[in-house]
Each structure stands twice: as structure tokens, then as C-alpha cells.
């Protein structure tokens, strides 16, 4: 009865439009009361859910992403990428994807990446002859790589929920799939741009390579410092977030000189608000997860599914369909917290590598970030472009299709994910 209440209350509250954190917390609490597990376990579980050292990195990485967004790093990266790609059909759209991938190596958040790049690039793309709907779709898809290319907030949360996968191993494992996901977007960009003549109006002077490199070097160094420091053992992932913040402050105050005290206060407030939302969901989801695992609900669901079929390929395909479907309506953090307790038994039953499994799950959620109806990245870019999301849906499906090809490669060729963590000694 308690297991039934756990899922019924959660689904009922979700359908009624309750906030996700409330639905998770209340469902877990009702199940705990019904099973007489002790209501005092609720506050204890809430505290234990967020009293984890790796989670300290989340608010700090969010702040680091905001700092680099506000100091104008994206604009300098656009200038540098433009000097490399040059003027051609689709050239400026390719630049947008490349900048998204570099910014993803700083912010670790898809929506933050989308906002920073869209603000800078959508006016330029429109001036060069790209429709706003196409531009919004390109940037939303490119920004989805942010949760794959390290540092990734999603990987930090996954490592807390699945301790067998360390953060450095996940960061290394996500790099190749993240690059593959970004590069998969270039084929439809080039095809559609040539077919429709996009970018033909991009005839302005190109910035010089060395001049633009000098301006972009501070932004390009950020992921090098973060990942290089992790590899050399100079700091932990949590300490890396602090290093990124102080590096961003140094660039903003002493190099580009665009940060003021007022801007800094606004960034701290925004970072606190965004972090509070994420950590509140994590805290109350811990109640749901503890109730489900204590009652054996998750193992029972997974066991029933495994009894239905033991075909590994079929299970992988079903998991991909489930994750893609949920990724269209929920954010990545919420899906991790809701589904991972259910999915880990599958991982253990088939002896899947936890690092590969985490990257595969995250890549599914990356596709969901720009796939309607939820499409958080697309919400951001279409709002900046001043258009309705429906106008961009047709273009977006092209990028969903090609990134799905990359996803299938990562799903059925685990070595794409695992070769780098192995080479670096994390596995």
C-alpha cells in the first residue's frame, strides 16, 4: 500500500501542477507515514540529501558561469571563431555552435550557455540573413552540449546519486560524447544553409586571427585551467569551481574591466536564487528516494521490467525512449532525482559501467533540452529572439535527428565514452 501511495501521490500532485520539489517531498512523506517508518526520518533525510561535499560545487559553478556570461567572454569567443571559420554559407551558425561548446566548458549549464550565446549572436545571425527561428534552434541545440562537456552540473549530481562514478571520471567520459554531439549539428547547418542561402549577407570584414585570439585567450584558458588542474591533481572538482570563480573575477575586474560592485551583487543574488531552486529539489527528492528504496519499490519496478525481457539491446532502446520522452517535459536535474533510483538496478543487473551509463543518460537529457514542448534551451533562445517557440520547432527537429545518431553511437559503442577516463587513469 505504501509503495502504491508513493507513486500515486507523486503522479497526482504532478498532474495537478504542484511544484516538482513539493510533489516529491509530499509523496515520500505520505509513504513514510503509511509504512510507519518514522516521520522524523523526513527532516533527517532532507538534511542528508544536500549535506554532501560534491554538491558544494553546484552553486559555485553556477556563479562562475554567470561571471563569464556578464564579463563579455562570449563576444570575444565569437570574434575568434569567426576569424577561423570565415564567411561562407552556414559559417556564422557554425561559429555559434563552436562558441556554445567552449562556453559549456565554463558554465556547465545549458540554459545559461544558451542565454549568453543567443544574446551576442542572434542579432549578428539575423543581420547575416539567417531567420531568427533557425538561429534560435542552432544555439539551443549547441548549448545542450554544456551538460556533457565538463565541467557539468549534471555529472556532479549523478556522482552523488551513483557513488561508483567519480566526478573526474564522468568529466573525462563526457568530453568525447560532448564534442561528438556538437559536431553532429554541423551537417544540418551546412545543408540547410546551402539549401536556403543562409549567411549570404554575411559580407562584413572578418576579424584578424591573432587580434581575435588575443581577446579570446582569457575565455579559452578557463576550461584549460579547470580541466588541467583536475588532471594534475591540483584541486578537487569542488575546488575547481572556486578557482573558476576567482579566475572569472580576475578577468572581469583587471582584464576586461566590465565588472562593477553592483554587477557583482546582482550576480551573487542570481546565483543564490538558481542554486536554491536546484538544492531544494535535491533535498526533497531525497525523501522520495529514501522512501522508495526503503520500501523496495524501485527494485520491484526494475525486477518486473527485467522479468518481461532480458534482451540488453531492447532494454537500452526502451531506456533511451523513456529518457528522451521525459527530457521533453522535465529538466535534467529532476529526471536524475526521479529516475536514477529506478535505473540503477538495470545498470547493476546488466553490469553496465556506471560512467558510461551516466554519460548515456545525460546525453539523452541533452537532446531533451532543445526538444519541444519543454525545451528549456529553446525557451531561452526564442525569448531572446522575440519569436514563439512553435516557429523554431521545424528547424529544431533537424538537429534532434543528427544528435540522435550521435546518441546511438554512444549508447552502443561504450568505448567512445570510456577510452579517455581509462587513458587518464580514472577507471
JOQUI-V614548 format. One line per field, one symbol per residue. psi: psi as a letter, one per 20 degrees, with the letter a starting at -180 (. if undefined). A space follows every 10 residues. Layout:
psi = ???
This chain:
psi = ghgghghggg gghghijqqg gggggggggg hgghiliohi ighghgghhi lpghihhghg hgggghghgh ijhgghhggg hhhggaorpi ghhggggghg gghhjghjpg hggggggghg hggggghjjp qhggghgghg ghhhihigpq qphghggghg hniioqghhg gghigghggg gghhihghgg ghghhikqih jmjrpqqqgh ghhhhihhhh hghggghghg hikhrrhghh ggggghgghg ghghfilipr hggggggggg hggghggghg ggghhhgggg gghhijgghg ggggghhhpj oggggggggg ggggghiiiq rggggghghg hhhhhgghhj lqphgggggg ghhghgghij oqhfmhghgg hhghikrqhh higghhhghg ghhhghghgh gimhhhgihg hghiji.
